[in-house]
Amino acid sequence: MYNDDIDAELKLFRESLDKFCEAEIEPFYGQWEKQGQVPRELFDKCAEAGLLCVDVPEAYGGLGVDPRFSFAVVEVMSRRGYGGFVGGLQVHNDIVPPYLLHFGSEEQKQMWLPKLCSGEVVSAIGMTEPGAGSDLKNLRTDARREGDGYVLSGSKIFISNGQHADLVLVAARTDRQAGAKGISLFLVDTRLPGFKRGRNLEKVGQHAADTSEMFFDEMHLPASALLGETGKGFAMMMQELPRERLIIAVQSVGLAAGARDLTLRYVGEREAFGSPIASLQNTRFTLAQVDTEIAAADALTARGIDRYCRGELTPEDAAAMKLFSSEVAGRVTDSCLQLFGGYGYMVEYPISRFWADARVIRIYGGTSEIMKEVIARSLLGR
C-alpha cells in the first residue's frame, strides 16, 4: 500500500500508535461509549504523542511528514474499533487543516494551525444543516456584511467534535441570489458571543463520537474570519472533498479489517457440533469472501492515496473509493456479526460495535447515492 521509501517508518509509526492506543484508549473506550463522547483531554494526549495534524508543515507546528502518516492514524484506530473517536479525529487532522493551508492567509495559518497541532484548539466543520443534508447548494445559514465584519445566523447539525470544538469552519450564504457562488467559508471562534452548542446527539452507532447541533444567533465575526474570498466557499469545498472522502475510505478499510480479525479469532475458538466453527464450509466461504472484498477495497484506496500524494486525486476517484469501501465495510461487518450468532448482537462483544459503527459511513461525507451521482456525471457528462 505504501512506497518503499517510507514503508519502514510507517511500520514503526504504527507500532508506536498501537502502544499509545493500548495505554491511553483501550482501557477506557467502553466507558466513553457509555458516556457518549471521548474526553477533551484525549486530544491533548494525542498531541503529546505526535498524532495530531502530522502532515502540517513544521513552520506551523506539525511534523511536516507525508500524508500517509495521517492516514495511518485513522487506519490503525479504525481497525482497533474506535470508530466514534476516529470520526472526529479525522475532521481535526485531515479535513480542517488543508482548508487553512490551501486558502488561509498567513495570519490565519499562524493563528490556528499551531493550536490545532498542539491540541490547544479542537476543530470542527459546519456544512450539514437540517433540511439540506448532502445538498451543499441549499444552505440557509446566512452571513451578512455589517461594518468591517459579518453577522452569522443559522444552525448546523450532525457536527463531529461539536461539544469540544473551539474552531468551526462554517459554510454560510453571503449572497442569496448567487446560487453556489453565494457561499463563503468562515473560521468561527466558538468563544465569541452568539455561538451556542446544542445537545450531544444520540446515535445508533459511534456512541463515543461527539456529534452535535450548533446555533449562530446574530454572531458578530471580524473580517479576518472569512476564509479565502467571498463567494468562493463552494469551489473550496469541492476542492477539499476528495481528501475527506479518501480518509473515509481509509476508515472503512481499517474498520472492515478489524471486524475480520475479530471474527477469525472467534471462529477458531468457538465450537459447534463438536468442532470449531472455522471448520464449517459456510464459515470458510464467508471469510474468504470477506477477505477478498477487503483486499479489493484496500487496493482501490491505496491507488487513491498514491494519486492524492501526487496531487492527482479527482473528485470521481474519491467518490468511487468512498462508495466501494464504505459499502464493503457494511457487508463485511454484517457477515462477520452473523458468524458470531446471537453473541454478535450482544454489546459486550466488540463485533457489535464494528457493525453499528460501520452503518453511518455510507452516509456521512456524502451518501452512497450521492457518490453514484458524482461518478455517473463524470461518465455521462450530465
FIMITOR-418769 format. One record per residue (C-alpha): residue number from 1; residue in three letters; x, y, z. Coordinates in steps of 0.2 Angstrom, whole numbers, m for minus. Example, Ala and Ser with C-alpha at 12.3 -4.5 7.8 and 13.67 -1.06 7.14 Angstrom:
<recs>
> 1;ALA;62;m22;39
> 2;SER;68;m5;36
</recs>
This chain:
<recs>
> 1;MET;0;0;0
> 2;TYR;15;12;3
> 3;ASN;31;15;m7
> 4;ASP;47;8;m1
> 5;ASP;55;24;5
> 6;ILE;43;27;19
> 7;ASP;37;9;22
> 8;ALA;49;6;37
> 9;GLU;45;22;45
> 10;LEU;26;19;43
> 11;LYS;28;2;51
> 12;LEU;37;10;66
> 13;PHE;24;23;67
> 14;ARG;10;11;68
> 15;GLU;19;1;81
> 16;SER;20;16;92
> 17;LEU;2;21;88
> 18;ASP;m4;4;94
> 19;LYS;6;6;110
> 20;PHE;m2;23;113
> 21;CYS;m20;15;110
> 22;GLU;m16;1;121
> 23;ALA;m11;13;135
> 24;GLU;m22;28;133
> 25;ILE;m38;22;124
> 26;GLU;m41;3;125
> 27;PRO;m44;3;144
> 28;PHE;m57;17;144
> 29;TYR;m66;16;127
> 30;GLY;m80;6;133
> 31;GLN;m84;19;146
> 32;TRP;m83;33;134
> 33;GLU;m95;24;123
> 34;LYS;m107;24;138
> 35;GLN;m104;42;141
> 36;GLY;m107;47;123
> 37;GLN;m91;56;119
> 38;VAL;m72;55;122
> 39;PRO;m64;67;135
> 40;ARG;m57;83;128
> 41;GLU;m40;78;136
> 42;LEU;m38;64;123
> 43;PHE;m34;77;110
> 44;ASP;m20;83;122
> 45;LYS;m13;66;124
> 46;CYS;m14;63;105
> 47;ALA;m4;79;103
> 48;GLU;9;74;116
> 49;ALA;11;58;106
> 50;GLY;13;67;89
> 51;LEU;m3;61;82
> 52;LEU;m12;77;78
> 53;CYS;m10;86;61
> 54;VAL;6;77;57
> 55;ASP;7;82;39
> 56;VAL;5;100;43
> 57;PRO;22;109;39
> 58;GLU;34;111;53
> 59;ALA;33;130;51
> 60;TYR;15;129;58
> 61;GLY;18;117;72
> 62;GLY;16;100;63
> 63;LEU;29;86;59
> 64;GLY;29;90;40
> 65;VAL;28;71;36
> 66;ASP;20;63;21
> 67;PRO;0;62;22
> 68;ARG;1;43;23
> 69;PHE;6;45;42
> 70;SER;m10;55;45
> 71;PHE;m20;42;36
> 72;ALA;m11;28;46
> 73;VAL;m18;36;62
> 74;VAL;m36;33;55
> 75;GLU;m32;16;48
> 76;VAL;m25;9;65
> 77;MET;m38;17;76
> 78;SER;m52;11;64
> 79;ARG;m45;m7;65
> 80;ARG;m45;m6;83
> 81;GLY;m63;m2;84
> 82;TYR;m63;17;89
> 83;GLY;m75;22;76
> 84;GLY;m83;35;86
> 85;PHE;m67;44;90
> 86;VAL;m60;42;73
> 87;GLY;m75;52;65
> 88;GLY;m70;67;75
> 89;LEU;m51;65;74
> 90;GLN;m51;64;55
> 91;VAL;m60;80;54
> 92;HIS;m47;88;65
> 93;ASN;m32;80;57
> 94;ASP;m37;78;39
> 95;ILE;m51;90;34
> 96;VAL;m49;107;43
> 97;PRO;m30;109;41
> 98;PRO;m30;108;22
> 99;TYR;m43;122;21
> 100;LEU;m31;133;31
> 101;LEU;m16;128;22
> 102;HIS;m23;130;4
> 103;PHE;m34;145;7
> 104;GLY;m30;154;23
> 105;SER;m20;170;24
> 106;GLU;m3;169;33
> 107;GLU;m11;177;48
> 108;GLN;m25;164;49
> 109;LYS;m12;150;47
> 110;GLN;m1;157;61
> 111;MET;m17;160;72
> 112;TRP;m24;142;70
> 113;LEU;m13;129;64
> 114;PRO;m1;128;78
> 115;LYS;m15;127;90
> 116;LEU;m23;113;80
> 117;CYS;m6;103;81
> 118;SER;m4;106;99
> 119;GLY;m22;101;104
> 120;GLU;m25;118;112
> 121;VAL;m39;120;99
> 122;VAL;m51;106;93
> 123;SER;m59;109;76
> 124;ALA;m75;105;68
> 125;ILE;m83;108;51
> 126;GLY;m100;115;49
> 127;MET;m108;111;32
> 128;THR;m124;100;36
> 129;GLU;m140;108;40
> 130;PRO;m157;102;45
> 131;GLY;m166;100;28
> 132;ALA;m151;102;17
> 133;GLY;m142;85;20
> 134;SER;m129;82;6
> 135;ASP;m136;97;m4
> 136;LEU;m122;110;m1
> 137;LYS;m131;122;m13
> 138;ASN;m146;123;m2
> 139;LEU;m138;131;14
> 140;ARG;m148;143;24
> 141;THR;m136;149;37
> 142;ASP;m133;167;32
> 143;ALA;m118;179;34
> 144;ARG;m122;197;31
> 145;ARG;m109;210;29
> 146;GLU;m110;223;43
> 147;GLY;m97;237;46
> 148;ASP;m80;229;45
> 149;GLY;m86;211;48
> 150;TYR;m100;199;46
> 151;VAL;m115;194;56
> 152;LEU;m118;175;56
> 153;SER;m136;167;59
> 154;GLY;m142;150;57
> 155;SER;m139;132;63
> 156;LYS;m129;116;59
> 157;ILE;m132;98;63
> 158;PHE;m123;81;64
> 159;ILE;m106;91;68
> 160;SER;m92;80;73
> 161;ASN;m82;87;88
> 162;GLY;m97;99;91
> 163;GLN;m96;99;110
> 164;HIS;m77;101;111
> 165;ALA;m74;112;96
> 166;ASP;m65;129;99
> 167;LEU;m64;132;80
> 168;VAL;m78;128;67
> 169;LEU;m76;130;49
> 170;VAL;m93;136;44
> 171;ALA;m101;137;27
> 172;ALA;m114;151;25
> 173;ARG;m123;161;12
> 174;THR;m116;179;9
> 175;ASP;m127;181;m7
> 176;ARG;m144;173;m8
> 177;GLN;m146;177;m26
> 178;ALA;m130;169;m32
> 179;GLY;m133;151;m30
> 180;ALA;m117;141;m27
> 181;LYS;m107;157;m30
> 182;GLY;m115;165;m15
> 183;ILE;m107;153;m2
> 184;SER;m92;158;9
> 185;LEU;m82;150;22
> 186;PHE;m79;157;39
> 187;LEU;m67;152;53
> 188;VAL;m78;154;68
> 189;ASP;m71;155;86
> 190;THR;m84;147;97
> 191;ARG;m79;159;112
> 192;LEU;m87;173;103
> 193;PRO;m105;179;109
> 194;GLY;m119;172;99
> 195;PHE;m112;154;97
> 196;LYS;m122;140;106
> 197;ARG;m119;122;106
> 198;GLY;m135;111;105
> 199;ARG;m136;94;113
> 200;ASN;m124;79;110
> 201;LEU;m134;68;98
> 202;GLU;m138;50;102
> 203;LYS;m134;39;88
> 204;VAL;m136;21;83
> 205;GLY;m118;18;82
> 206;GLN;m101;28;85
> 207;HIS;m108;31;103
> 208;ALA;m91;39;108
> 209;ALA;m92;52;94
> 210;ASP;m96;70;100
> 211;THR;m109;74;87
> 212;SER;m119;90;90
> 213;GLU;m131;103;84
> 214;MET;m124;121;83
> 215;PHE;m133;138;83
> 216;PHE;m127;155;77
> 217;ASP;m138;169;84
> 218;GLU;m133;186;76
> 219;MET;m115;181;79
> 220;HIS;m103;195;75
> 221;LEU;m87;189;66
> 222;PRO;m72;200;62
> 223;ALA;m67;202;44
> 224;SER;m52;191;47
> 225;ALA;m64;176;50
> 226;LEU;m68;175;31
> 227;LEU;m58;161;23
> 228;GLY;m52;165;6
> 229;GLU;m63;176;m5
> 230;THR;m82;180;m3
> 231;GLY;m92;168;m14
> 232;LYS;m78;155;m16
> 233;GLY;m84;143;m2
> 234;PHE;m92;130;m14
> 235;ALA;m77;129;m25
> 236;MET;m66;127;m10
> 237;MET;m77;113;m3
> 238;MET;m77;104;m20
> 239;GLN;m58;105;m20
> 240;GLU;m56;98;m2
> 241;LEU;m70;85;m3
> 242;PRO;m58;72;m11
> 243;ARG;m47;71;4
> 244;GLU;m62;70;15
> 245;ARG;m69;55;5
> 246;LEU;m52;47;4
> 247;ILE;m50;47;23
> 248;ILE;m67;39;25
> 249;ALA;m62;26;13
> 250;VAL;m46;23;24
> 251;GLN;m58;22;39
> 252;SER;m69;9;30
> 253;VAL;m55;m2;26
> 254;GLY;m47;m2;43
> 255;LEU;m64;m5;51
> 256;ALA;m68;m20;40
> 257;ALA;m51;m27;43
> 258;GLY;m53;m26;62
> 259;ALA;m70;m34;60
> 260;ARG;m62;m48;50
> 261;ASP;m48;m51;63
> 262;LEU;m60;m52;77
> 263;THR;m70;m65;68
> 264;LEU;m55;m75;63
> 265;ARG;m51;m77;82
> 266;TYR;m68;m81;87
> 267;VAL;m72;m95;74
> 268;GLY;m56;m103;79
> 269;GLU;m61;m104;97
> 270;ARG;m80;m107;96
> 271;GLU;m86;m124;94
> 272;ALA;m102;m131;86
> 273;PHE;m107;m149;83
> 274;GLY;m91;m154;92
> 275;SER;m78;m145;82
> 276;PRO;m73;m126;79
> 277;ILE;m85;m117;68
> 278;ALA;m70;m112;57
> 279;SER;m71;m130;50
> 280;LEU;m88;m127;43
> 281;GLN;m89;m123;25
> 282;ASN;m101;m109;27
> 283;THR;m89;m100;39
> 284;ARG;m74;m103;27
> 285;PHE;m83;m97;12
> 286;THR;m89;m82;21
> 287;LEU;m72;m77;27
> 288;ALA;m65;m80;10
> 289;GLN;m77;m68;3
> 290;VAL;m74;m55;17
> 291;ASP;m55;m56;15
> 292;THR;m57;m54;m4
> 293;GLU;m68;m38;m3
> 294;ILE;m56;m30;10
> 295;ALA;m42;m33;m2
> 296;ALA;m51;m25;m16
> 297;ALA;m56;m10;m6
> 298;ASP;m38;m9;1
> 299;ALA;m31;m9;m17
> 300;LEU;m43;4;m23
> 301;THR;m39;15;m8
> 302;ALA;m20;13;m10
> 303;ARG;m22;19;m28
> 304;GLY;m31;34;m21
> 305;ILE;m18;38;m8
> 306;ASP;m5;37;m21
> 307;ARG;m14;49;m33
> 308;TYR;m18;61;m18
> 309;CYS;0;62;m13
> 310;ARG;5;66;m32
> 311;GLY;m9;79;m32
> 312;GLU;m19;69;m45
> 313;LEU;m34;63;m35
> 314;THR;m50;68;m44
> 315;PRO;m67;70;m36
> 316;GLU;m73;55;m46
> 317;ASP;m59;44;m39
> 318;ALA;m63;49;m22
> 319;ALA;m81;46;m24
> 320;ALA;m78;28;m31
> 321;MET;m66;25;m16
> 322;LYS;m79;31;m3
> 323;LEU;m93;22;m12
> 324;PHE;m85;5;m13
> 325;SER;m75;5;3
> 326;SER;m90;10;14
> 327;GLU;m101;m2;6
> 328;VAL;m88;m16;9
> 329;ALA;m87;m11;27
> 330;GLY;m106;m13;29
> 331;ARG;m106;m30;20
> 332;VAL;m91;m36;30
> 333;THR;m96;m31;47
> 334;ASP;m114;m39;44
> 335;SER;m106;m55;38
> 336;CYS;m94;m56;52
> 337;LEU;m108;m52;65
> 338;GLN;m118;m67;58
> 339;LEU;m104;m79;61
> 340;PHE;m105;m74;80
> 341;GLY;m123;m80;81
> 342;GLY;m133;m72;95
> 343;TYR;m117;m67;104
> 344;GLY;m114;m55;89
> 345;TYR;m129;m45;94
> 346;MET;m123;m43;112
> 347;VAL;m115;m26;116
> 348;GLU;m101;m35;126
> 349;TYR;m94;m42;110
> 350;PRO;m84;m29;101
> 351;ILE;m90;m35;84
> 352;SER;m107;m27;88
> 353;ARG;m98;m10;89
> 354;PHE;m90;m13;72
> 355;TRP;m106;m17;64
> 356;ALA;m115;m2;72
> 357;ASP;m101;10;68
> 358;ALA;m100;5;50
> 359;ARG;m118;10;46
> 360;VAL;m116;28;45
> 361;ILE;m100;28;34
> 362;ARG;m112;25;20
> 363;ILE;m120;42;24
> 364;TYR;m108;55;30
> 365;GLY;m96;63;19
> 366;GLY;m109;61;5
> 367;THR;m121;46;4
> 368;SER;m118;31;m7
> 369;GLU;m132;38;m18
> 370;ILE;m123;55;m20
> 371;MET;m106;46;m24
> 372;LYS;m115;36;m38
> 373;GLU;m122;53;m45
> 374;VAL;m104;60;m45
> 375;ILE;m97;45;m54
> 376;ALA;m111;45;m66
> 377;ARG;m110;63;m71
> 378;SER;m91;60;m74
> 379;LEU;m96;46;m86
> 380;LEU;m111;54;m95
> 381;GLY;m106;72;m94
> 382;ARG;m123;77;m86
</recs>
